Amino acid sequence: MSFIEEQRRRQIIDATISVLARHGVAQTSLSRIAAEAGISKSVISYHFDGKAEIFRQLFATIGARIEAAILPEIERAEDSWGRIAAYIGGQLAYMEAHRAELLAIAHIALSHVGTGAAPDYIARVEIEEHELLRDWLKEGQADGSFTAFDADVMATTIAGAIEGTLSRWANDPRTDLDLFAAELIALFGHAVRAGGHG
């Protein structure tokens, strides 16, 4: 793929994010995406095989952006708890700075709730997050820095707390994400670290 093609695909993805954030899935049409991007529908059709493919690529693009933003801090962490704390804080900080991206992926995910037909890329993101947190938790238990608990349950709880915080912020932008990040890091620090240190 050429640089120009990559730039055009990125333009379409960003336009889709904006339209989704404002209108939701049902009202996100190729026509609206084209108008947002300032291009014709035929240009979109050249690069993507319909909305489903755009949504799939949108998830992948946002995931890559989050990873690029928070990975350096995670890699600087000295231990398992540092990585988990950086992950919690990084997720919330990124979304605070990119509200439209959060709303876009939330609209896509919620449009499949209860249908039993959620796209595989949504399930894969959830599985990858769970496995990442679980592995860090098990690593901390193995080196003695974490106390005894079920790593799967704790990973699910941490991921759920992040999701719940972002859901509240999506519905009420006055929510203080910095406060939530600090409180969640302190809460889970006490929950998992040997000796209960935050």
N, C-alpha and C positions, 0 to 999 in steps of 0.2 A: 504494500500500500504506500502511495506517495505521500509526501508531506502535505500537499494540498488536499488530498483525500482525507487524511487524518484530521486536518483542521476543519474540513466541512462536516465530518462526522461529529466532531466535538461541538461544533456550532449547533448542530441538530439536537444533540443530547442536552446541551445547556438550554436551548429553547424549550425542549420538552420538560425539563425541570421547572422552568418558570411557569409554563402552562399548567402542569400538574399541581404545583403549589397553589395556584390561584383558583383552579376550576375542578380539580379532582379527576379521577379516571374517566368517568362517564362522559365528561365534557371535553376531554382531551382528544381532539381529532387531528388528523394529518393536516387539515386546512388551518387549524389554529396554530399548530406547530410551525407550519410554513410561514404563516403571517408573522409569528413571533421572531422567526429567524430571518425574515425578509427574503425568502426564496420561494420557488414554486414547489408544489407537491411532487412534481416529477423528479426534482432533485432529491427529495427525501426517498422516493421509491427507488432511485438509482443506488442509494447507499444502504437502505434498509428494506427488508421484506416485511413491511407492515409494523403496526404498533407493538406487537408482541416482541419483535426483535429489538425495537428501540428500547422497550422497557427492560429487556434482559441486559442490553448493553449499558443502559443507565445504571442499573444495580452494580455492574462490574466496574464502571467508571467511578462511581461514588466510593465503592469499596477500595479501589486503588488510591483514590485521593485521601481517604481517611488513613490508610496504611502509611502512605508517604508522609503524612503530617505527624502521626504519633509514633512511628517506628523508631526514630532517632532517640526519643526519650526512653522508650522501652529498652533499647539496646544499651543506653547509658546506666540503666538500673543495675545495682550491684547484687541483687538477690531476687528470689521469687516474689516476695512481697512488693519490692520496688517495681517489678514489672506489672503486677496486678494494679497497684496504685496508679502507675503511669497510664495503664490501659483505661481505667475508670475515668481519671481526670482528662485524659486525651480525648476520649470519645465525647464527653460532654463539652469540652472546650471547642472541639472541631464543629460540632453541630450548632453551638451557640453562634459561631461565626458564619455558618452556612445553613441558615434556617430553611431556605427554599429546598435544599437537598433533602433535609429531614422530612419536610412535608411531602415531597415527591415520592420518596420510598415508602412513607407511611401510607399514602393514598393507594399505592400499588398493593402493598401487603394487606391492607384492610379490605381491599376489594375482593380478596379471595377467602376471607374468614368465613368458615361454615360451609364452604362449597365443596370441600374435600378434593379440590383440584388446584391447589397452590403450585405455581411453577417450581421446578426443581431448584432454580437459582436462589429462591427465597429460603427453602429448606436448607440448602447447602451453606448459606451464610450463617444460619442459626447453628448448624452442626459445627461449623468451623470455629465459631466463637466459643461454643461450649467446650470443645476439645482443647482449645488454646488455654482457657481458664482452668480446666480440669488438670491439664498437664502441669501448669505452674503450681497449682495447689498440691498435687502429688509430689512434685519436686521439693516443695517446702517441707512437706511431711517427711520425705526421705532424708533430708539433711538435718531434721530435728528443729527447724525454726518455726514450724507450724504444729499446732496441737492435733488431736485426733478428731476427725469428722469424716463424713462421706463426701468425697471430692466431687462426685456427680451432683449431689444435692446442693453443695455449696456453689459450684459453678453455675447451676441453674438459678440459684438465688441471686448471685451477683449480676448475671446477665439480665434477670428479671428486674432488678432494682434500677439498672441503667435504662432499660426499656421503659419502665414505669415513670422514671424521671423525665425522659424525653417526651413521653406521651402527655404528661402534665404540662410541660413547656409548650408542646404543640398546641394544646388547647388554651393555655394561658401564658402568653409571652412575658408576663410580669414575673414569672417564676425565676428565682435567683439560682441559676445553674452553678455559679461558683460556690454558693453555700451548700447546695446539694452535693457537689463533688467533694467538698471538704468533709461533710457529714458522712457520706457513704464510705469514704476512705477511712475515716476514724472508726466507723461502725464495723466494717469488715476487718480492719486491723485488729480490733479487740476480739473479733469472733474467731479469727484463724491463727493469730500468732501465739506461739507458746508464751505463757505468762500474761497473755491478754494485752500486750502493748499495742497502742494505736500507731 
